[in-house]
Amino acid sequence: MLEVMVMETIQKFVKERNIKMLDLKYVDLVGRWRHVTLPVSKLQDTLFVEGVGFDGSSVPGFATVEAGDLNIIPDAATVFQDPFWETPTLSMICDVVYADTKRSYPLDPRFVAKKAEKYLIETGIADKILLNPELEFYVFDNVRYWQDERSGFYIIDSCEAPWSWMKDYPNMGYKITSGGYEITPPLDVFSNIRNEIATLMDECHIPLKYHHHEGGIAQQEIEIDLLPLLKAADAILLTKYIVRNVFLKHGKTVTFMPKPLYQRPGNGMHLHQCLFKGGKPLFYEAGKYGDLSETALYYIGGLLTHAPALTAFTNPSINSYKRLVPGFEAPVKLFFSIANRTACIRIPAYAVRPEEKRIEYRPPDATCNPYLALAAMLMAGIDGIQRKLDPTALGYGPIDKNVEKLSEEEKAKIKSLPTRLEESLEALEEDHDFLMKGGVFTKELIDAWLKYKMEKEVIPFRERLHPYEFQLYFDI
Protein backbone atom coordinates (compact mmCIF):
# COMPACT_ATOMS: atom_id res chain seq x y z
CA MET A 1 0.00 0.00 0.00
CA LEU A 2 1.07 3.58 -0.58
CA GLU A 3 2.52 5.39 2.43
CA VAL A 4 -0.11 7.46 4.24
CA MET A 5 1.86 10.71 3.94
CA VAL A 6 2.36 10.21 0.21
CA MET A 7 -1.33 9.55 -0.41
CA GLU A 8 -2.29 12.53 1.74
CA THR A 9 0.05 14.76 -0.27
CA ILE A 10 -1.45 13.58 -3.55
CA GLN A 11 -5.01 14.00 -2.28
CA LYS A 12 -4.17 17.53 -1.13
CA PHE A 13 -2.77 18.29 -4.58
CA VAL A 14 -5.96 16.96 -6.18
CA LYS A 15 -8.14 19.13 -3.96
CA GLU A 16 -6.08 22.31 -4.39
CA ARG A 17 -5.97 21.97 -8.19
CA ASN A 18 -9.58 20.81 -8.52
CA ILE A 19 -8.37 17.71 -10.38
CA LYS A 20 -11.08 15.77 -12.21
CA MET A 21 -9.17 13.09 -14.13
CA LEU A 22 -6.13 10.80 -13.79
CA ASP A 23 -3.88 10.15 -16.78
CA LEU A 24 -1.54 7.16 -16.51
CA LYS A 25 1.40 7.10 -18.93
CA TYR A 26 3.71 4.19 -19.72
CA VAL A 27 6.40 3.57 -22.32
CA ASP A 28 6.39 0.85 -24.96
CA LEU A 29 9.46 -1.10 -26.05
CA VAL A 30 10.49 1.34 -28.80
CA GLY A 31 10.17 4.45 -26.63
CA ARG A 32 6.73 5.97 -27.29
CA TRP A 33 4.50 7.04 -24.45
CA ARG A 34 1.02 5.54 -24.23
CA HIS A 35 -1.73 6.43 -21.78
CA VAL A 36 -5.09 5.59 -20.24
CA THR A 37 -7.36 8.11 -18.50
CA LEU A 38 -9.52 7.49 -15.41
CA PRO A 39 -11.87 9.57 -13.26
CA VAL A 40 -10.17 10.99 -10.17
CA SER A 41 -12.44 8.84 -7.99
CA LYS A 42 -10.16 5.90 -8.94
CA LEU A 43 -7.32 7.50 -6.97
CA GLN A 44 -7.27 4.93 -4.17
CA ASP A 45 -4.56 2.92 -2.42
CA THR A 46 -5.53 -0.11 -4.50
CA LEU A 47 -4.52 1.74 -7.71
CA PHE A 48 -0.88 1.67 -6.55
CA VAL A 49 -1.06 -2.07 -5.85
CA GLU A 50 -3.34 -3.55 -8.50
CA GLY A 51 -2.97 -0.92 -11.21
CA VAL A 52 -5.00 -0.84 -14.40
CA GLY A 53 -5.17 -3.56 -17.03
CA PHE A 54 -4.37 -3.11 -20.73
CA ASP A 55 -3.89 -5.18 -23.87
CA GLY A 56 -0.15 -5.83 -24.09
CA SER A 57 -0.52 -7.52 -27.48
CA SER A 58 -1.54 -4.15 -28.99
CA VAL A 59 1.69 -2.49 -27.83
CA PRO A 60 4.76 -2.80 -30.10
CA GLY A 61 7.25 -5.34 -28.81
CA PHE A 62 5.23 -6.41 -25.78
CA ALA A 63 2.97 -9.45 -25.28
CA THR A 64 1.41 -11.91 -27.72
CA VAL A 65 -2.37 -12.15 -28.28
CA GLU A 66 -2.64 -15.42 -26.38
CA ALA A 67 -1.03 -13.85 -23.28
CA GLY A 68 -1.82 -10.19 -23.72
CA ASP A 69 -3.12 -9.12 -20.31
CA LEU A 70 -0.76 -6.72 -18.53
CA ASN A 71 -1.23 -4.02 -15.89
CA ILE A 72 0.28 -0.60 -15.31
CA ILE A 73 0.97 0.63 -11.78
CA PRO A 74 1.57 4.37 -11.27
CA ASP A 75 4.74 5.64 -9.62
CA ALA A 76 3.64 8.18 -6.99
CA ALA A 77 7.01 9.95 -7.26
CA THR A 78 6.19 11.08 -10.80
CA VAL A 79 3.03 13.10 -10.06
CA PHE A 80 2.46 16.24 -12.15
CA GLN A 81 -0.52 18.15 -13.50
CA ASP A 82 -0.71 17.59 -17.23
CA PRO A 83 -0.59 21.09 -18.74
CA PHE A 84 -2.32 20.16 -22.01
CA TRP A 85 -5.69 18.90 -20.80
CA GLU A 86 -8.70 21.21 -20.74
CA THR A 87 -10.08 19.23 -17.81
CA PRO A 88 -7.73 19.48 -14.77
CA THR A 89 -5.80 16.22 -14.97
CA LEU A 90 -3.26 14.59 -12.67
CA SER A 91 -0.66 12.49 -14.49
CA MET A 92 1.74 9.79 -13.35
CA ILE A 93 4.30 7.61 -15.11
CA CYS A 94 3.70 3.89 -14.66
CA ASP A 95 5.55 0.59 -14.43
CA VAL A 96 4.31 -2.42 -16.39
CA VAL A 97 3.58 -5.65 -14.49
CA TYR A 98 2.02 -9.05 -15.12
CA ALA A 99 -1.76 -8.86 -14.66
CA ASP A 100 -2.02 -11.89 -12.38
CA THR A 101 1.06 -11.84 -10.15
CA LYS A 102 1.88 -8.07 -10.34
CA ARG A 103 5.52 -9.01 -10.86
CA SER A 104 7.57 -6.57 -12.96
CA TYR A 105 7.23 -7.26 -16.67
CA PRO A 106 10.70 -8.13 -18.08
CA LEU A 107 10.12 -6.15 -21.30
CA ASP A 108 9.15 -2.98 -19.43
CA PRO A 109 11.95 -0.50 -20.27
CA ARG A 110 11.44 1.37 -16.99
CA PHE A 111 12.12 -1.87 -15.09
CA VAL A 112 15.45 -2.19 -16.92
CA ALA A 113 16.46 1.34 -15.84
CA LYS A 114 15.59 0.53 -12.22
CA LYS A 115 17.65 -2.65 -12.32
CA ALA A 116 20.63 -0.77 -13.78
CA GLU A 117 20.62 1.73 -10.92
CA LYS A 118 20.34 -1.14 -8.41
CA TYR A 119 23.17 -3.07 -10.04
CA LEU A 120 25.48 -0.04 -9.91
CA ILE A 121 25.04 0.03 -6.12
CA GLU A 122 25.53 -3.74 -5.84
CA THR A 123 28.89 -3.54 -7.63
CA GLY A 124 30.23 -1.22 -4.93
CA ILE A 125 31.71 1.00 -7.66
CA ALA A 126 29.33 3.90 -7.05
CA ASP A 127 25.91 4.60 -5.59
CA LYS A 128 24.71 7.17 -8.13
CA ILE A 129 25.02 8.05 -11.79
CA LEU A 130 23.98 11.52 -12.91
CA LEU A 131 23.13 12.29 -16.53
CA ASN A 132 22.58 15.56 -18.41
CA PRO A 133 20.67 15.00 -21.69
CA GLU A 134 20.89 17.53 -24.55
CA LEU A 135 17.73 17.35 -26.70
CA GLU A 136 17.99 18.73 -30.24
CA PHE A 137 14.96 19.01 -32.51
CA TYR A 138 13.56 20.80 -35.57
CA VAL A 139 10.43 22.94 -35.67
CA PHE A 140 8.52 23.02 -38.96
CA ASP A 141 5.43 24.83 -40.19
CA ASN A 142 4.34 22.34 -42.82
CA VAL A 143 5.22 18.66 -43.19
CA ARG A 144 3.74 16.22 -45.68
CA TYR A 145 4.94 12.70 -46.43
CA TRP A 146 3.59 9.58 -48.09
CA GLN A 147 4.60 6.24 -49.52
CA ASP A 148 2.64 3.43 -51.14
CA GLU A 149 3.31 0.92 -53.93
CA ARG A 150 3.41 3.58 -56.66
CA SER A 151 4.49 6.84 -54.99
CA GLY A 152 6.61 8.35 -52.27
CA PHE A 153 7.51 11.87 -51.18
CA TYR A 154 8.14 14.27 -48.31
CA ILE A 155 7.91 18.07 -48.27
CA ILE A 156 9.02 20.23 -45.35
CA ASP A 157 8.70 23.97 -44.81
CA SER A 158 9.84 26.40 -42.12
CA CYS A 159 9.26 30.12 -41.64
CA GLU A 160 12.98 30.47 -40.78
CA ALA A 161 14.13 28.95 -44.06
CA PRO A 162 15.14 31.01 -47.10
CA TRP A 163 13.29 28.50 -49.29
CA SER A 164 10.04 29.04 -47.40
CA TRP A 165 7.06 28.92 -49.77
CA MET A 166 4.23 29.40 -47.29
CA LYS A 167 1.62 31.71 -48.79
CA ASP A 168 0.06 32.64 -45.48
CA TYR A 169 3.27 33.69 -43.74
CA PRO A 170 4.61 37.25 -44.17
CA ASN A 171 8.24 37.03 -45.28
CA MET A 172 10.06 39.86 -43.49
CA GLY A 173 13.52 38.96 -44.77
CA TYR A 174 14.83 37.50 -41.51
CA LYS A 175 16.00 34.10 -42.71
CA ILE A 176 18.73 31.85 -41.37
CA THR A 177 20.95 31.11 -44.33
CA SER A 178 23.85 29.79 -42.22
CA GLY A 179 25.12 29.79 -38.66
CA GLY A 180 21.96 29.63 -36.60
CA TYR A 181 23.76 28.53 -33.43
CA GLU A 182 22.56 30.66 -30.47
CA ILE A 183 21.36 33.35 -32.89
CA THR A 184 19.17 36.06 -31.33
CA PRO A 185 15.68 37.27 -32.31
CA PRO A 186 14.36 38.27 -34.78
CA LEU A 187 16.24 35.50 -36.61
CA ASP A 188 15.44 33.18 -33.71
CA VAL A 189 11.65 33.25 -33.97
CA PHE A 190 11.10 30.55 -31.34
CA SER A 191 12.69 32.02 -28.17
CA ASN A 192 9.37 32.95 -26.55
CA ILE A 193 7.94 29.50 -27.24
CA ARG A 194 11.03 27.88 -25.71
CA ASN A 195 10.53 30.06 -22.62
CA GLU A 196 6.98 28.76 -22.42
CA ILE A 197 8.35 25.22 -22.56
CA ALA A 198 10.92 26.03 -19.86
CA THR A 199 8.15 27.30 -17.57
CA LEU A 200 6.16 24.10 -18.00
CA MET A 201 9.26 21.99 -17.42
CA ASP A 202 9.76 23.77 -14.10
CA GLU A 203 6.13 23.17 -13.14
CA CYS A 204 6.65 19.48 -13.93
CA HIS A 205 9.84 19.39 -11.79
CA ILE A 206 12.27 18.99 -14.71
CA PRO A 207 15.47 20.97 -14.05
CA LEU A 208 16.47 23.06 -17.07
CA LYS A 209 20.13 23.77 -17.77
CA TYR A 210 19.38 26.15 -20.66
CA HIS A 211 17.77 26.42 -24.07
CA HIS A 212 18.86 28.09 -27.31
CA HIS A 213 18.60 28.07 -31.09
CA GLU A 214 20.79 25.37 -32.63
CA GLY A 215 22.89 25.56 -35.78
CA GLY A 216 20.33 24.43 -38.34
CA ILE A 217 17.39 26.27 -39.84
CA ALA A 218 14.54 25.97 -37.30
CA GLN A 219 16.70 23.73 -35.09
CA GLN A 220 16.44 24.06 -31.30
CA GLU A 221 18.17 22.67 -28.23
CA ILE A 222 16.88 22.16 -24.70
CA GLU A 223 19.22 20.75 -22.05
CA ILE A 224 17.98 18.96 -18.96
CA ASP A 225 20.25 19.40 -15.94
CA LEU A 226 21.90 16.48 -14.15
CA LEU A 227 19.51 13.81 -12.85
CA PRO A 228 19.77 10.18 -11.67
CA LEU A 229 19.23 7.60 -14.40
CA LEU A 230 15.54 6.75 -13.92
CA LYS A 231 14.56 10.38 -13.38
CA ALA A 232 16.61 11.45 -16.41
CA ALA A 233 14.81 8.93 -18.63
CA ASP A 234 11.42 10.05 -17.26
CA ALA A 235 12.43 13.68 -17.87
CA ILE A 236 13.46 13.01 -21.47
CA LEU A 237 10.05 11.61 -22.39
CA LEU A 238 8.17 14.29 -20.46
CA THR A 239 10.24 17.05 -22.09
CA LYS A 240 9.57 15.64 -25.56
CA TYR A 241 5.87 15.54 -24.66
CA ILE A 242 5.91 19.17 -23.52
CA VAL A 243 7.91 20.36 -26.55
CA ARG A 244 5.60 18.71 -29.06
CA ASN A 245 2.39 19.91 -27.44
CA VAL A 246 3.50 23.50 -26.85
CA PHE A 247 4.61 23.94 -30.46
CA LEU A 248 1.41 22.25 -31.67
CA LYS A 249 -0.56 24.85 -29.72
CA HIS A 250 1.30 27.49 -31.74
CA GLY A 251 0.47 25.80 -35.03
CA LYS A 252 3.89 24.22 -35.51
CA THR A 253 5.19 20.67 -35.56
CA VAL A 254 8.33 19.19 -34.01
CA THR A 255 10.56 16.27 -34.96
CA PHE A 256 13.41 14.68 -33.00
CA MET A 257 14.38 12.66 -36.09
CA PRO A 258 18.19 12.53 -36.26
CA LYS A 259 18.33 13.74 -39.89
CA PRO A 260 15.09 15.27 -41.22
CA LEU A 261 16.89 17.60 -43.69
CA TYR A 262 19.48 16.55 -46.27
CA GLN A 263 22.85 18.31 -45.94
CA ARG A 264 21.74 20.11 -42.77
CA PRO A 265 22.85 19.49 -39.15
CA GLY A 266 21.35 16.45 -37.47
CA ASN A 267 19.56 16.11 -34.13
CA GLY A 268 21.58 14.40 -31.44
CA MET A 269 20.95 13.69 -27.78
CA HIS A 270 24.41 14.02 -26.26
CA LEU A 271 24.53 12.55 -22.76
CA HIS A 272 26.84 13.91 -20.08
CA GLN A 273 27.43 11.39 -17.32
CA CYS A 274 29.36 11.03 -14.07
CA LEU A 275 29.52 8.70 -11.06
CA PHE A 276 29.37 9.47 -7.33
CA LYS A 277 29.83 7.43 -4.18
CA GLY A 278 28.86 8.75 -0.76
CA GLY A 279 28.52 12.18 -2.33
CA LYS A 280 32.12 12.08 -3.63
CA PRO A 281 32.70 12.55 -7.39
CA LEU A 282 34.53 9.57 -8.91
CA PHE A 283 35.56 11.00 -12.28
CA TYR A 284 38.02 13.65 -11.04
CA GLU A 285 41.75 13.34 -10.41
CA ALA A 286 43.91 16.44 -10.77
CA GLY A 287 46.99 16.29 -12.96
CA LYS A 288 45.94 13.52 -15.34
CA TYR A 289 44.60 13.97 -18.87
CA GLY A 290 41.54 16.18 -18.60
CA ASP A 291 41.76 15.76 -14.81
CA LEU A 292 40.08 12.39 -15.34
CA SER A 293 40.38 9.68 -12.72
CA GLU A 294 41.33 6.09 -13.47
CA THR A 295 37.67 5.18 -12.86
CA ALA A 296 36.56 7.70 -15.50
CA LEU A 297 39.07 6.38 -18.02
CA TYR A 298 37.96 2.78 -17.49
CA TYR A 299 34.34 3.94 -17.85
CA ILE A 300 35.31 5.55 -21.18
CA GLY A 301 37.05 2.32 -22.18
CA GLY A 302 33.84 0.39 -21.55
CA LEU A 303 31.71 2.80 -23.57
CA LEU A 304 34.06 2.80 -26.56
CA THR A 305 34.67 -0.97 -26.47
CA HIS A 306 30.93 -1.68 -26.55
CA ALA A 307 29.93 1.34 -28.69
CA PRO A 308 28.98 -0.72 -31.80
CA ALA A 309 26.52 -2.79 -29.73
CA LEU A 310 25.35 0.28 -27.78
CA THR A 311 24.23 1.98 -30.99
CA ALA A 312 21.46 -0.63 -31.29
CA PHE A 313 19.89 1.14 -28.28
CA THR A 314 21.33 4.67 -28.46
CA ASN A 315 20.82 5.07 -32.23
CA PRO A 316 18.00 2.63 -32.94
CA SER A 317 16.47 4.05 -36.13
CA ILE A 318 17.40 3.75 -39.78
CA ASN A 319 17.45 7.55 -39.87
CA SER A 320 20.03 7.59 -37.03
CA TYR A 321 22.81 6.62 -39.42
CA LYS A 322 22.10 9.49 -41.80
CA ARG A 323 23.22 11.75 -38.93
CA LEU A 324 26.35 9.77 -38.07
CA VAL A 325 28.28 11.01 -41.10
CA PRO A 326 31.37 13.25 -41.39
CA GLY A 327 31.00 17.02 -41.57
CA PHE A 328 28.23 17.83 -39.10
CA GLU A 329 29.88 17.53 -35.64
CA ALA A 330 28.41 14.03 -35.40
CA PRO A 331 30.81 11.32 -34.22
CA VAL A 332 31.85 8.60 -36.64
CA LYS A 333 35.14 7.51 -35.06
CA LEU A 334 35.65 5.82 -31.69
CA PHE A 335 37.96 8.01 -29.62
CA PHE A 336 37.91 10.44 -26.71
CA SER A 337 39.29 13.95 -26.41
CA ILE A 338 39.05 17.23 -24.50
CA ALA A 339 36.63 19.78 -26.03
CA ASN A 340 36.66 17.95 -29.39
CA ARG A 341 33.24 17.80 -31.02
CA THR A 342 34.34 15.25 -33.60
CA ALA A 343 35.05 12.79 -30.79
CA CYS A 344 32.72 10.00 -29.75
CA ILE A 345 33.43 11.01 -26.14
CA ARG A 346 34.15 14.66 -25.37
CA ILE A 347 35.61 15.81 -22.06
CA PRO A 348 34.00 19.22 -21.46
CA ALA A 349 36.80 21.75 -20.89
CA TYR A 350 34.52 24.00 -18.86
CA ALA A 351 33.80 21.33 -16.21
CA VAL A 352 36.83 21.97 -14.00
CA ARG A 353 35.62 21.45 -10.41
CA PRO A 354 35.67 17.88 -9.02
CA GLU A 355 31.87 17.71 -8.71
CA GLU A 356 31.51 18.92 -12.33
CA LYS A 357 33.92 16.48 -13.94
CA ARG A 358 32.03 14.39 -16.47
CA ILE A 359 32.22 12.79 -19.88
CA GLU A 360 29.88 13.47 -22.80
CA TYR A 361 28.86 10.50 -24.93
CA ARG A 362 27.93 12.07 -28.28
CA PRO A 363 26.47 9.34 -30.53
CA PRO A 364 22.93 8.99 -29.06
CA ASP A 365 19.81 10.54 -30.56
CA ALA A 366 16.27 10.99 -29.30
CA THR A 367 14.74 8.16 -31.34
CA CYS A 368 16.10 5.93 -28.58
CA ASN A 369 14.09 4.51 -25.73
CA PRO A 370 15.85 6.51 -22.98
CA TYR A 371 15.37 3.84 -20.30
CA LEU A 372 17.17 1.24 -22.41
CA ALA A 373 19.78 3.62 -23.85
CA LEU A 374 20.81 5.11 -20.50
CA ALA A 375 20.85 1.70 -18.82
CA ALA A 376 22.95 0.23 -21.64
CA MET A 377 25.53 3.03 -21.41
CA LEU A 378 25.83 2.56 -17.65
CA MET A 379 26.31 -1.19 -18.09
CA ALA A 380 29.07 -0.58 -20.66
CA GLY A 381 30.79 1.85 -18.29
CA ILE A 382 30.53 -0.58 -15.36
CA ASP A 383 32.01 -3.34 -17.53
CA GLY A 384 34.91 -1.05 -18.41
CA ILE A 385 35.61 -0.34 -14.74
CA GLN A 386 35.31 -3.98 -13.72
CA ARG A 387 37.62 -5.17 -16.52
CA LYS A 388 39.95 -2.13 -16.28
CA LEU A 389 39.55 -1.33 -19.97
CA ASP A 390 42.21 1.33 -20.60
CA PRO A 391 40.98 3.37 -23.60
CA THR A 392 44.50 4.48 -24.56
CA ALA A 393 45.89 0.94 -24.52
CA LEU A 394 42.90 -0.13 -26.65
CA GLY A 395 43.64 2.53 -29.28
CA TYR A 396 40.84 4.97 -28.46
CA GLY A 397 43.00 8.05 -27.95
CA PRO A 398 43.04 10.65 -26.69
CA ILE A 399 43.11 12.31 -30.10
CA ASP A 400 43.16 16.10 -29.87
CA LYS A 401 42.66 16.73 -33.58
CA ASN A 402 39.75 17.25 -35.94
CA VAL A 403 39.56 13.72 -37.38
CA GLU A 404 37.83 15.03 -40.49
CA LYS A 405 41.12 16.73 -41.44
CA LEU A 406 43.26 13.64 -40.94
CA SER A 407 44.58 11.72 -43.91
CA GLU A 408 42.63 8.67 -45.03
CA GLU A 409 45.49 6.50 -43.79
CA GLU A 410 45.30 8.09 -40.32
CA LYS A 411 41.51 7.81 -40.23
CA ALA A 412 41.65 4.13 -41.12
CA LYS A 413 43.61 3.42 -37.94
CA ILE A 414 40.70 4.62 -35.77
CA LYS A 415 37.79 2.26 -35.21
CA SER A 416 34.38 3.44 -36.43
CA LEU A 417 30.76 3.40 -35.32
CA PRO A 418 28.31 1.30 -37.34
CA THR A 419 27.03 2.95 -40.50
CA ARG A 420 23.65 1.17 -40.68
CA LEU A 421 21.02 0.05 -38.18
CA GLU A 422 21.41 -3.54 -39.36
CA GLU A 423 25.13 -3.37 -38.56
CA SER A 424 24.43 -2.15 -35.02
CA LEU A 425 21.88 -4.94 -34.48
CA GLU A 426 24.48 -7.49 -35.59
CA ALA A 427 26.95 -5.96 -33.12
CA LEU A 428 24.39 -6.27 -30.32
CA GLU A 429 23.72 -9.88 -31.23
CA GLU A 430 27.45 -10.62 -30.91
CA ASP A 431 28.17 -8.43 -27.88
CA HIS A 432 25.50 -8.34 -25.17
CA ASP A 433 26.92 -10.27 -22.19
CA PHE A 434 27.91 -7.01 -20.49
CA LEU A 435 24.25 -5.90 -20.57
CA MET A 436 23.05 -9.07 -18.84
CA LYS A 437 25.22 -8.74 -15.75
CA GLY A 438 23.12 -8.59 -12.61
CA GLY A 439 20.05 -9.53 -14.68
CA VAL A 440 19.69 -5.91 -15.84
CA PHE A 441 18.98 -6.79 -19.46
CA THR A 442 17.57 -10.22 -20.25
CA LYS A 443 17.98 -12.40 -23.32
CA GLU A 444 14.22 -12.16 -23.74
CA LEU A 445 14.36 -8.37 -24.03
CA ILE A 446 17.39 -8.32 -26.32
CA ASP A 447 15.79 -10.92 -28.62
CA ALA A 448 12.50 -8.97 -28.64
CA TRP A 449 14.39 -5.79 -29.54
CA LEU A 450 16.33 -7.44 -32.37
CA LYS A 451 13.20 -9.12 -33.73
CA TYR A 452 11.13 -5.94 -33.67
CA LYS A 453 13.80 -3.79 -35.30
CA MET A 454 14.47 -6.30 -38.08
CA GLU A 455 10.84 -7.18 -38.84
CA LYS A 456 9.28 -3.72 -38.43
CA GLU A 457 12.06 -1.42 -39.63
CA VAL A 458 15.08 -2.94 -41.39
CA ILE A 459 13.33 -5.41 -43.72
CA PRO A 460 10.37 -3.15 -44.68
CA PHE A 461 12.76 -0.26 -45.39
CA ARG A 462 15.02 -2.50 -47.46
CA GLU A 463 12.07 -3.39 -49.71
CA ARG A 464 10.82 0.17 -50.28
CA LEU A 465 11.80 2.46 -53.14
CA HIS A 466 13.36 5.91 -52.70
CA PRO A 467 12.80 8.86 -55.09
CA TYR A 468 16.57 9.18 -55.55
CA GLU A 469 16.63 5.72 -57.14
CA PHE A 470 14.51 7.11 -59.98
CA GLN A 471 16.91 10.02 -60.43
CA LEU A 472 19.83 7.61 -60.63
CA TYR A 473 18.44 4.75 -62.67
CA PHE A 474 15.13 5.50 -64.43
CA ASP A 475 16.69 6.37 -67.79
CA ILE A 476 19.42 3.71 -67.86
SULRALIN-V140418 format. One record per helix or strand of 2 or more residues. SS is the DSSP state (hx for helix, st for strand). FROM is the first residue (numbers start at 1). TO is the last residue. Records with the same first field share a line. If there is no record, write none. Layout:
SS: FROM-TO  FROM-TO
This chain:
hx: 4-17  40-42  47-50  56-58  65-67  76-78  109-123  191-203  229-249  289-291  294-305  307-314  320-323  354-356  370-386  403-405  408-412  421-430  433-439  443-463  467-473
st: 21-27  33-39  52-55  69-74  80-81  89-98  128-140  142-147  152-157  208-213  219-224  227-228  253-255  271-277  280-281  333-338  343-347  359-361
